[in-house]
Amino acid sequence: MKAKLYIDSEESTIKIEGGTSEVMKLLADAIAQILEGYFPHNFEKQLAWVSGLLFDTIRTLIKEDDDED
């Protein structure tokens, strides 16, 4: 895998390198590791947080789309 994620927490930015599929897999793996770290062996909480992240992602995308109109 040649994809790379660069996360700057101070600026709240993420820079990426690589193909779309590879980058999305890296991002999914990173989220899974974070959730496992916070909620080890608690699949229900992990799933709840994934649902919340997906909801916030969609809401942000819709807001950005509305801002462009």
Kinemage of the C-alpha trace (Angstrom):
@kinemage 1
@onewidth
@group {chain A} dominant
@subgroup {mainchain}
@vectorlist {calphas} color= white
{ca met a 1} P 0.000 0.000 0.000
{ca lys a 2} L 1.432 3.340 -1.043
{ca ala a 3} L -1.243 5.616 0.405
{ca lys a 4} L -0.327 8.042 3.165
{ca leu a 5} L -2.311 10.199 5.576
{ca tyr a 6} L -0.823 13.292 7.158
{ca ile a 7} L -2.866 14.587 10.083
{ca asp a 8} L -2.176 18.023 11.562
{ca ser a 9} L -4.249 18.229 14.721
{ca glu a 10} L -3.278 21.842 15.414
{ca glu a 11} L -4.660 23.019 12.063
{ca ser a 12} L -7.393 20.353 11.916
{ca thr a 13} L -6.293 19.270 8.459
{ca ile a 14} L -5.622 15.969 6.748
{ca lys a 15} L -3.466 15.660 3.642
{ca ile a 16} L -3.484 12.490 1.558
{ca glu a 17} L -1.326 10.746 -1.008
{ca gly a 18} L -2.315 7.722 -3.051
{ca gly a 19} L -5.331 6.217 -4.688
{ca thr a 20} L -8.850 6.778 -3.421
{ca ser a 21} L -9.442 3.154 -2.389
{ca glu a 22} L -6.123 2.922 -0.557
{ca val a 23} L -6.654 6.209 1.283
{ca met a 24} L -10.192 5.255 2.324
{ca lys a 25} L -8.920 1.912 3.630
{ca leu a 26} L -6.219 3.697 5.637
{ca leu a 27} L -8.776 6.088 7.079
{ca ala a 28} L -11.118 3.221 7.980
{ca asp a 29} L -8.245 1.332 9.635
{ca ala a 30} L -7.276 4.433 11.624
{ca ile a 31} L -10.853 4.956 12.831
{ca ala a 32} L -11.116 1.277 13.791
{ca gln a 33} L -7.893 1.476 15.814
{ca ile a 34} L -9.064 4.624 17.606
{ca leu a 35} L -12.421 3.051 18.484
{ca glu a 36} L -10.745 -0.154 19.671
{ca gly a 37} L -8.469 1.966 21.862
{ca tyr a 38} L -11.369 3.854 23.439
{ca phe a 39} L -13.834 0.967 23.660
{ca pro a 40} L -11.947 -2.332 23.688
{ca his a 41} L -14.230 -5.345 23.324
{ca asn a 42} L -17.377 -3.174 23.217
{ca phe a 43} L -18.699 -3.605 19.692
{ca glu a 44} L -21.981 -1.824 20.442
{ca lys a 45} L -20.205 1.403 21.448
{ca gln a 46} L -17.858 1.134 18.486
{ca leu a 47} L -20.841 0.754 16.150
{ca ala a 48} L -22.641 3.675 17.784
{ca trp a 49} L -19.621 5.915 17.283
{ca val a 50} L -19.248 4.818 13.652
{ca ser a 51} L -22.903 5.729 13.102
{ca gly a 52} L -22.327 9.138 14.688
{ca leu a 53} L -19.218 9.759 12.593
{ca leu a 54} L -21.077 8.833 9.412
{ca phe a 55} L -23.978 11.136 10.321
{ca asp a 56} L -21.606 14.048 11.018
{ca thr a 57} L -19.727 13.369 7.775
{ca ile a 58} L -22.912 13.455 5.712
{ca arg a 59} L -24.151 16.577 7.523
{ca thr a 60} L -20.835 18.338 6.818
{ca leu a 61} L -20.912 17.331 3.152
{ca ile a 62} L -24.448 18.649 2.789
{ca lys a 63} L -23.479 21.914 4.482
{ca glu a 64} L -20.464 22.336 2.188
{ca asp a 65} L -22.645 21.621 -0.843
{ca asp a 66} L -25.178 24.240 0.302
{ca asp a 67} L -22.380 26.775 0.817
{ca glu a 68} L -21.326 26.396 -2.824
{ca asp a 69} L -24.812 27.254 -4.142
